[in-house]
Each structure stands twice: as structure tokens, then as C-alpha cells.
Amino acid sequence: MISEINELELGQKTTMSEPSGATKTVAEQAVAAEWDNNADLWARSLSHQLDVINERFGIPQFLDFLGNVEGLDVLDAGCGEGRSARHLAARGARVTGVDISCRMIDHARRQEEAAPRQIDFQVASCSDLSRFAPHRFGMVVSVMALMDTPDLAGALREFARLIKPGGEIAIMVRHPCFFTRGYTLLHDKNRRSAGLAVADYFQRESYLELWRFPNRGQTMDAPFTVNRYPHTLADYINGLLVYGFRLTGVMEPQPAAALCTEFPNLGFWRRHAALYLFLRGRKETTALMQTTG
Ligand SMILES: C[S@@+](CC[C@H](N)C(=O)[O-])C[C@H]1O[C@@H](n2cnc3c(N)ncnc32)[C@H](O)[C@@H]1O
């Protein structure tokens, strides 16, 4: 079964219903436990440059989408082992990174010690950032984390509280309209990838996904197990609007033709479907009273 995991970063799903009556806390504990389990393999894979698709395609496009972050106080929400925070620091931001997984933050702090970039890494859930004062940040950024979190609304509410009036939010997630619980890869008669069929878009239960990097060596062959929370496109957009953001940018990036020549698997994401959704919003000053009380 695992050998069927495809190489297009689509993953293979096994369903797992949340226990009935599960509270957000229980769900978040499960997310933290999964990412604690994944942390060593994840960090090793990134240090071996296995995450080609994000490093060469998704993250560079997202950094362009963000624009200038120099001199800004930026919160990296769901920072993992710190890769996204380091990219922001390299662009001149003063970065605080939070992640729900202690083990991920251990890795992030270790890398910070080895090559300091003045990044402050802390263990915290995006939906409880009460340790930070209101308006603490000029920008909140989240890279490939919010589709893994059970309480999207809670996270967006916290981000709105933390961003200064006029400040910005920018999120990068797997595209919710294509990475659904029931998607299937389509093949032509020559067994080449020919598209993607979507199913279960409105299925709200969380599910476990087995997932791994293409081109890994044998020592990194174990798959990750990730809890996915199927937020819809409307959840993301309405969440931003409800918490007082004005939408200032939407992007469904396509890989450049030259990159697809270098990495032929990426051609799928140029032609058939969007791998990522990028959203950007500005905190309206009129939202201040609603979000900070
Ligand atoms: C795929 S990793 C991405 C990490 C990093 N942003 C990067 O680009 O390398 C997703 C991370 O989101 C974190 N995460 C998921 N839900 C979270 C939550 N509610 N609060 C904080 N972190 C969360 C996980 O622990 C995991 O480290």
C-alpha cells in the first residue's frame, strides 16, 4: 500500500474519524504528537534538500508574493523546524516562529544556535497565542501549516489580534479545492498522469495522510503520517474577512516552464491543477475594536 504513494506530492489517504466529542485540545494534541513523530525525519529530509517542490517552486513564489519584509516584525505561524522563518529572516524580517510540535522547535532552536539569525522560536498553538500582546507584529505569515490545524477560525482570530492596524497576513496552503480527501490521479492509456478528479470536498472529518518526499534515499524511506483538516476555500476567505482583513492578493502559482523541464513532475502543476493557494490580507483599522475588544 505504501509503495503506491505517488511521487507528485499528492499523498495517499487513510481515513480516520475524530473521536466523537473530541475537543479542539484533543485534536491539537494529536497534531502535535504526529509532528513530534515526524520531526526528525522531516528535518533530515529538508537538510538533504529533498523538498524540491516547496524549495524550488512554492516557497520562492510565496516570498515574491509577500514582497518586502525588511525591518518588519513577522510571526511565522507553524514554523516547523524553522525553514520558513529562516527564509523570512534572510529577507531582513525580525522573526518569531511558533509551532505546536516541541520536537520541531527543538530542531529549529538547534539550527538557530548553529547559525544565529536572531529568530525567537517558541512552542505554541496558532489558536492560542495569548503570550503575545495585541498588535505585536507587522505581519503574520503561515507556510504550509493551516491545512494541518483543527481550529482554523481560532488561528485567524489570534492572527487578527496580533497584527497591527494596517499590518498584513499572508498564508500559503495546499490548494483546498484539489487536495480533497477523495481526490484521485487520472492516467491516460499510456499510464501518464492526465489530470485529477476531486471528491469529498465537503467531507469535514479529519483524515490521516501517508506522505513522503520523492527521490529520497533508502535511509529516509519511511512515510510521514499527517493529520489533515479539510478546510474549504470559503473557510479560508471568509475567515480572513470575518476577522477584519481586506483581501489584497490571491494567487494559484504555476511552475515556470524551465523549472518543469528541470523537474518533469512539476509539469502536472503547470497544466492540470493548482498545488498551492496563496492569500494575502490587510488588517483594516475599523476591525480593531471587534478583534481586540
Ligand atoms: C508541513 S510543516 C511546515 C513547516 C514550515 N512552515 C515549513 O515551511 O517548513 C507544518 C507545521 O505546522 C505545524 N502546525 C500544525 N498545526 C499547528 C497549530 N495549530 N499551531 C502551531 N503549529 C501547527 C506542525 O506542527 C508542523 O510543524
The ligand as an SDF file (V2000), in Angstrom:
LIG
                    3D

 27 29  0  0  0  0  0  0  0  0999 V2000
    4.4570   20.9690    6.7700 C   0  0  0  0  0  0  0  0  0  0  0  0
    5.0940   21.6490    8.2500 S   0  0  0  0  0  0  0  0  0  0  0  0
    5.6220   23.2200    7.5910 C   0  0  0  0  0  0  0  0  0  0  0  0
    6.6320   23.8780    8.4640 C   0  0  0  0  0  0  0  0  0  0  0  0
    7.2680   25.1590    7.9150 C   0  0  0  0  0  0  0  0  0  0  0  0
    6.3460   26.2670    7.8220 N   0  0  0  0  0  0  0  0  0  0  0  0
    7.9750   24.9350    6.5910 C   0  0  0  0  0  0  0  0  0  0  0  0
    7.5530   25.5270    5.6000 O   0  0  0  0  0  0  0  0  0  0  0  0
    8.9310   24.1680    6.5580 O   0  0  0  0  0  0  0  0  0  0  0  0
    3.5680   22.0660    9.1310 C   0  0  0  0  0  0  0  0  0  0  0  0
    3.8120   22.5130   10.5750 C   0  0  0  0  0  0  0  0  0  0  0  0
    2.6010   23.1110   11.0840 O   0  0  0  0  0  0  0  0  0  0  0  0
    2.5790   22.8430   12.4620 C   0  0  0  0  0  0  0  0  0  0  0  0
    1.2180   23.0650   12.9900 N   0  0  0  0  0  0  0  0  0  0  0  0
    0.0750   22.4260   12.6560 C   0  0  0  0  0  0  0  0  0  0  0  0
   -0.9580   22.9050   13.3670 N   0  0  0  0  0  0  0  0  0  0  0  0
   -0.4550   23.8640   14.1650 C   0  0  0  0  0  0  0  0  0  0  0  0
   -1.0270   24.7360   15.1550 C   0  0  0  0  0  0  0  0  0  0  0  0
   -2.3350   24.7120   15.4730 N   0  0  0  0  0  0  0  0  0  0  0  0
   -0.2200   25.6090   15.7770 N   0  0  0  0  0  0  0  0  0  0  0  0
    1.1050   25.6610   15.5050 C   0  0  0  0  0  0  0  0  0  0  0  0
    1.6970   24.8480   14.6100 N   0  0  0  0  0  0  0  0  0  0  0  0
    0.9370   23.9750   13.9370 C   0  0  0  0  0  0  0  0  0  0  0  0
    3.0620   21.4140   12.5750 C   0  0  0  0  0  0  0  0  0  0  0  0
    3.5000   21.0850   13.8660 O   0  0  0  0  0  0  0  0  0  0  0  0
    4.1860   21.3980   11.5270 C   0  0  0  0  0  0  0  0  0  0  0  0
    5.4280   21.6650   12.1110 O   0  0  0  0  0  0  0  0  0  0  0  0
  1  2  1  0
  2  3  1  0
  2 10  1  0
  3  4  1  0
  4  5  1  0
  5  6  1  0
  5  7  1  0
  7  8  2  0
  7  9  1  0
 10 11  1  0
 11 12  1  0
 11 26  1  0
 12 13  1  0
 13 14  1  0
 13 24  1  0
 14 15  1  0
 14 23  1  0
 15 16  2  0
 16 17  1  0
 17 18  1  0
 17 23  2  0
 18 19  1  0
 18 20  2  0
 20 21  1  0
 21 22  2  0
 22 23  1  0
 24 25  1  0
 24 26  1  0
 26 27  1  0
M  CHG  2   2   1   9  -1
M  END
$$$$
